[in-house]
Amino acid sequence: MPFGNTSKFTLEICCSDFESAKLAEKHGADRIELCQNLEQGGVTPSYGLIKKCVEKLNIPVHVLIRPRTGHFGYLSSEFDVMREDVKICKELGCAGVVIGVGGHSHKVDGGRNPALVEDAGGMAVTFHRAFDDMSEYSDMLYALEAVIKTGCSRLLTSGRAETAEEGIDQVAELVQEAEGRIIIMAGSGVTPENVKHIIEQTGVREVHTSAKRVKKHTEKNQRRGLFEAHQLVVDGQIVSKMVEVLESIQLDSLPPLVPRAKRIKLGQAEEIVMPIGDGYGFTVDTQPSVSGTQALPNRAGDPSGGEEFDPFLVYATHPTTK
């Protein structure tokens, strides 16, 4: 759900310091992903930074849970730290956490990730782009199912490519295969120049970007120091431009979100396998004479009987025109 200046989509901005988080909120972000050391992909931020952002911001704060840079297979001691960090985020009132633990052969860890989800309690849990690394070693859709089984509510992905734009076909496939069971959020290389194309081609309703610029930590005319470094910070103008573009996108230009398929056997009748959402332009035949099923639902969320009814689906035998 958008909290900032976007009314149709959710814009998440990755921030690694409090000033960036304030700028992101000021310029219309709906949510922030909070981390530190963004220059190396991000790690878990400090207690003080988390506390300040939660207390001072009016938009949701999701915190990256990553004890170090590098691969996503963690030692037991590192995983213990991750669990403690999740609990601290919960105590501080964070809206969500962002996780991603790899198991053997670079696959989604089916034990550790659910444990972190359980520790999160009522917080939202996003599975981050570790997915793009892990799914390189197995079927992408198999990896998607593994993430869904962890209990995460959202998947951040570039479709296994370097950027979301390069992986646009794969992101679109993930949206369709997810079938509403998990939110697919496109991220990596998302800019005001390509976000419209990415959304219209994939159907995602959430996008993630750092909207960054490079901040140089040197004073003019100051000699080069031993600890001179550059920092990636949020550029408020990029955030504003992202919001402007998102507001210009028409929802009817997006590919439809396909509900999850389900097969129903009606006695000796053929299986009905076409799922549709309310308003897709289909009617449903009732089958009161079929053994075990009085009737099929006649519109989304309104069953007229039948033990096989799923409230999130409507089943049709033939299309109609509206």
C-alpha positions as CSV (number, residue, x, y, z in Angstrom):
1,M,0.0,0.0,0.0
2,P,1.5,3.4,-1.0
3,F,2.2,5.7,2.0
4,G,4.0,8.6,0.2
5,N,3.1,10.5,-2.9
6,T,2.3,7.6,-5.2
7,S,-1.3,6.5,-5.3
8,K,-1.1,3.4,-7.5
9,F,2.3,1.9,-6.9
10,T,4.7,1.4,-4.1
11,L,8.1,3.1,-4.3
12,E,10.8,1.7,-2.0
13,I,14.0,3.7,-1.6
14,C,17.2,2.0,-0.3
15,C,18.8,4.3,2.3
16,S,22.0,3.9,4.2
17,D,21.9,7.0,6.5
18,F,19.3,9.2,8.3
19,E,19.6,12.2,6.0
20,S,18.9,10.0,2.9
21,A,15.9,8.5,4.7
22,K,14.5,11.9,5.4
23,L,15.0,13.0,1.8
24,A,13.3,9.9,0.5
25,E,10.3,10.6,2.6
26,K,10.2,14.3,1.8
27,H,10.2,13.6,-2.0
28,G,7.5,11.0,-1.9
29,A,8.9,7.6,-1.2
30,D,6.3,5.1,0.2
31,R,8.8,3.0,2.1
32,I,12.5,2.7,2.8
33,E,14.8,-0.2,3.0
34,L,17.4,0.8,5.6
35,C,20.9,-0.6,5.5
36,Q,24.5,0.6,5.9
37,N,27.6,0.2,3.7
38,L,25.5,0.5,0.5
39,E,28.8,0.8,-1.4
40,Q,29.3,-3.0,-1.0
41,G,25.7,-4.1,-1.4
42,G,24.5,-3.2,2.2
43,V,24.6,-4.7,5.6
44,T,22.5,-4.4,8.7
45,P,22.4,-0.8,10.0
46,S,23.3,0.2,13.6
47,Y,20.8,0.1,16.4
48,G,20.9,3.9,16.7
49,L,20.2,4.4,13.0
50,I,17.2,2.0,13.1
51,K,15.8,3.6,16.2
52,K,16.1,7.2,14.8
53,C,14.5,6.3,11.5
54,V,11.6,4.5,13.1
55,E,11.0,7.3,15.5
56,K,11.3,10.2,13.1
57,L,9.8,8.9,9.8
58,N,6.2,8.6,9.0
59,I,6.6,5.9,6.3
60,P,7.4,2.2,6.9
61,V,11.0,1.3,7.6
62,H,12.2,-2.2,6.5
63,V,15.6,-3.2,7.7
64,L,18.2,-5.2,5.9
65,I,19.3,-8.3,7.9
66,R,22.7,-9.1,6.5
67,P,25.7,-9.5,9.0
68,R,28.4,-9.1,6.4
69,T,29.0,-8.6,2.7
70,G,29.7,-11.5,0.3
71,H,27.8,-14.7,-0.3
72,F,24.6,-15.7,1.5
73,G,25.6,-18.9,3.2
74,Y,26.1,-18.0,6.8
75,L,28.0,-19.6,9.7
76,S,25.9,-20.6,12.8
77,S,27.4,-17.6,14.7
78,E,26.4,-15.3,11.8
79,F,22.9,-16.7,11.7
80,D,22.5,-16.2,15.5
81,V,23.4,-12.5,15.0
82,M,20.7,-12.3,12.2
83,R,18.0,-13.7,14.5
84,E,19.0,-11.2,17.3
85,D,18.8,-8.3,14.8
86,V,15.3,-9.4,13.6
87,K,14.2,-9.4,17.3
88,I,15.7,-6.0,17.8
89,C,13.9,-4.6,14.8
90,K,10.6,-6.0,16.2
91,E,11.2,-4.4,19.5
92,L,12.0,-1.0,17.9
93,G,8.7,-1.1,15.9
94,C,10.0,-1.6,12.4
95,A,7.4,-2.3,9.8
96,G,9.5,-5.1,8.2
97,V,12.8,-6.8,7.7
98,V,14.7,-7.9,4.5
99,I,16.3,-11.3,4.6
100,G,17.9,-14.0,2.3
101,V,19.8,-17.1,3.5
102,G,21.3,-19.6,1.1
103,G,21.6,-23.3,1.9
104,H,23.6,-26.1,0.3
105,S,24.4,-25.6,-3.5
106,H,23.4,-22.0,-3.3
107,K,19.7,-22.8,-2.9
108,V,17.1,-21.1,-0.7
109,D,17.5,-22.4,2.9
110,G,14.3,-24.1,3.8
111,G,15.1,-24.1,7.5
112,R,16.8,-20.8,8.4
113,N,14.6,-18.5,6.3
114,P,11.4,-19.7,7.9
115,A,13.0,-19.3,11.3
116,L,13.7,-15.6,10.6
117,V,10.1,-15.2,9.3
118,E,8.9,-16.7,12.6
119,D,11.1,-14.4,14.6
120,A,9.7,-11.4,12.7
121,G,6.3,-12.1,14.1
122,G,3.9,-9.5,12.6
123,M,6.5,-7.7,10.6
124,A,6.5,-7.9,6.8
125,V,9.4,-10.0,5.4
126,T,11.0,-9.4,2.1
127,F,13.4,-11.9,0.5
128,H,16.1,-9.9,-1.2
129,R,18.2,-10.3,-4.3
130,A,20.0,-13.2,-2.9
131,F,17.3,-14.9,-4.9
132,D,18.9,-13.7,-8.1
133,D,22.2,-15.4,-7.1
134,M,20.6,-18.6,-5.8
135,S,18.2,-19.2,-8.7
136,E,21.2,-19.2,-11.1
137,Y,22.0,-22.6,-9.7
138,S,18.5,-24.1,-10.1
139,D,15.3,-23.5,-12.0
140,M,14.1,-19.9,-11.3
141,L,10.5,-21.0,-10.8
142,Y,11.6,-23.8,-8.4
143,A,13.5,-21.1,-6.4
144,L,10.3,-18.9,-6.4
145,E,8.3,-21.8,-4.9
146,A,11.1,-22.2,-2.3
147,V,10.9,-18.5,-1.3
148,I,7.1,-18.7,-1.1
149,K,7.4,-21.7,1.3
150,T,9.5,-19.7,3.6
151,G,6.6,-17.4,4.5
152,C,8.1,-14.2,3.0
153,S,5.5,-11.7,1.9
154,R,7.6,-10.1,-0.8
155,L,10.4,-11.0,-3.3
156,L,12.9,-8.3,-4.5
157,T,14.4,-9.4,-7.8
158,S,15.9,-8.4,-11.1
159,G,14.9,-11.6,-12.7
160,R,18.4,-13.1,-12.3
161,A,19.9,-10.4,-14.5
162,E,22.3,-7.5,-13.7
163,T,19.4,-5.1,-13.8
164,A,15.6,-5.4,-13.7
165,E,15.4,-3.9,-17.2
166,E,17.7,-6.6,-18.5
167,G,15.7,-9.3,-16.7
168,I,12.4,-7.9,-17.7
169,D,11.0,-11.1,-19.3
170,Q,12.0,-13.1,-16.2
171,V,10.4,-10.6,-13.8
172,A,7.2,-10.8,-15.8
173,E,7.3,-14.6,-15.6
174,L,7.8,-14.4,-11.9
175,V,4.8,-12.1,-11.5
176,Q,2.6,-14.5,-13.4
177,E,3.9,-17.6,-11.7
178,A,3.5,-16.0,-8.2
179,E,-0.2,-15.7,-8.9
180,G,-0.7,-13.3,-6.0
181,R,0.9,-15.6,-3.4
182,I,3.8,-13.3,-2.9
183,I,4.5,-9.7,-4.0
184,I,7.1,-9.4,-6.7
185,M,9.1,-6.1,-6.4
186,A,11.4,-5.2,-9.3
187,G,14.8,-3.8,-8.3
188,S,18.4,-3.1,-9.5
189,G,19.0,-0.3,-12.0
190,V,15.5,1.1,-11.8
191,T,15.5,4.7,-12.8
192,P,13.0,7.4,-13.8
193,E,13.9,6.7,-17.4
194,N,13.1,3.0,-17.4
195,V,10.6,2.4,-14.6
196,K,7.5,2.9,-16.8
197,H,8.8,0.4,-19.3
198,I,9.6,-2.1,-16.5
199,I,6.2,-1.8,-14.9
200,E,4.2,-2.0,-18.1
201,Q,6.1,-5.0,-19.3
202,T,6.1,-7.0,-16.1
203,G,2.9,-5.9,-14.2
204,V,4.8,-5.3,-10.9
205,R,3.1,-2.9,-8.5
206,E,6.2,-2.3,-6.4
207,V,9.7,-1.0,-7.4
208,H,12.9,-0.6,-5.5
209,T,15.7,1.8,-6.2
210,S,18.5,3.6,-4.3
211,A,18.0,6.8,-6.3
212,K,21.6,7.5,-5.5
213,R,24.3,10.0,-6.1
214,V,27.9,10.0,-4.9
215,K,28.9,12.1,-2.0
216,K,32.6,12.9,-1.6
217,H,33.8,13.1,1.9
218,T,36.6,15.6,1.2
219,E,36.8,19.4,1.9
220,K,37.8,21.7,-0.9
221,N,41.6,22.3,-0.8
222,Q,41.9,19.7,1.9
223,R,44.8,17.2,1.5
224,R,44.0,13.6,0.7
225,G,43.5,11.8,3.9
226,L,44.1,8.1,4.9
227,F,40.4,7.6,5.3
228,E,39.0,9.5,2.4
229,A,36.0,7.7,0.9
230,H,32.9,8.2,-1.2
231,Q,29.4,7.5,0.0
232,L,26.2,6.6,-1.9
233,V,23.3,8.9,-0.7
234,V,19.8,9.5,-1.9
235,D,19.2,12.2,-4.5
236,G,15.8,13.8,-3.7
237,Q,15.3,15.0,-7.2
238,I,15.5,11.4,-8.5
239,V,12.9,10.3,-6.0
240,S,10.6,13.1,-7.1
241,K,11.0,12.2,-10.7
242,M,10.3,8.6,-9.9
243,V,7.1,9.6,-8.2
244,E,6.1,11.8,-11.2
245,V,6.6,8.9,-13.6
246,L,4.8,6.4,-11.5
247,E,1.8,8.7,-11.3
248,S,1.7,8.9,-15.1
249,I,1.3,5.2,-15.6
250,Q,-2.3,4.0,-16.3
251,L,-3.3,0.7,-14.6
252,D,-5.2,-0.5,-17.6
253,S,-1.9,-0.5,-19.6
254,L,-0.5,-3.3,-17.3
255,P,-0.8,-7.0,-18.0
256,P,-3.5,-8.6,-15.8
257,L,-2.5,-10.3,-12.6
258,V,-3.4,-13.9,-13.1
259,P,-5.0,-15.7,-10.2
260,R,-3.7,-19.0,-9.1
261,A,-4.9,-22.0,-11.2
262,K,-6.8,-24.8,-9.7
263,R,-8.3,-27.9,-11.2
264,I,-11.8,-29.1,-10.3
265,K,-13.1,-32.5,-11.2
266,L,-16.9,-32.4,-11.6
267,G,-17.9,-36.1,-11.6
268,Q,-17.6,-37.3,-15.2
269,A,-17.4,-33.8,-16.5
270,E,-14.2,-32.3,-17.9
271,E,-11.9,-30.5,-15.5
272,I,-12.3,-26.7,-15.3
273,V,-8.9,-25.2,-15.3
274,M,-9.2,-21.5,-16.2
275,P,-9.0,-19.1,-13.3
276,I,-10.2,-15.6,-13.7
277,G,-10.6,-12.5,-11.5
278,D,-13.7,-10.4,-11.0
279,G,-14.4,-8.3,-14.0
280,Y,-12.2,-10.4,-16.5
281,G,-15.3,-10.9,-18.7
282,F,-16.2,-14.5,-18.1
283,T,-19.4,-16.2,-16.9
284,V,-19.6,-19.4,-14.9
285,D,-21.8,-22.4,-15.7
286,T,-23.5,-24.0,-12.7
287,Q,-23.6,-27.8,-12.6
288,P,-26.3,-28.7,-10.0
289,S,-26.7,-32.2,-11.4
290,V,-23.0,-33.1,-11.0
291,S,-22.3,-35.4,-8.0
292,G,-20.5,-33.7,-5.2
293,T,-20.9,-30.1,-6.4
294,Q,-24.1,-28.2,-6.2
295,A,-22.9,-25.2,-8.2
296,L,-19.8,-23.2,-9.1
297,P,-19.3,-19.6,-7.8
298,N,-21.0,-17.0,-10.0
299,R,-18.7,-14.1,-9.3
300,A,-15.5,-13.4,-7.4
301,G,-16.0,-13.9,-3.7
302,D,-19.6,-15.0,-4.0
303,P,-20.0,-18.7,-4.0
304,S,-23.3,-20.3,-4.9
305,G,-22.2,-23.5,-3.5
306,G,-19.6,-26.2,-4.1
307,E,-17.0,-27.8,-1.8
308,E,-14.2,-26.9,-4.2
309,F,-14.8,-23.1,-4.0
310,D,-11.7,-20.9,-3.4
311,P,-12.8,-17.3,-2.5
312,F,-9.9,-15.9,-4.4
313,L,-10.8,-17.5,-7.7
314,V,-13.6,-17.7,-10.2
315,Y,-13.8,-20.6,-12.6
316,A,-15.2,-20.3,-16.1
317,T,-16.1,-22.7,-18.9
318,H,-16.4,-20.1,-21.6
319,P,-15.6,-16.4,-22.2
320,T,-18.2,-13.8,-22.8
321,T,-18.1,-10.2,-24.0
322,K,-18.9,-7.3,-21.8
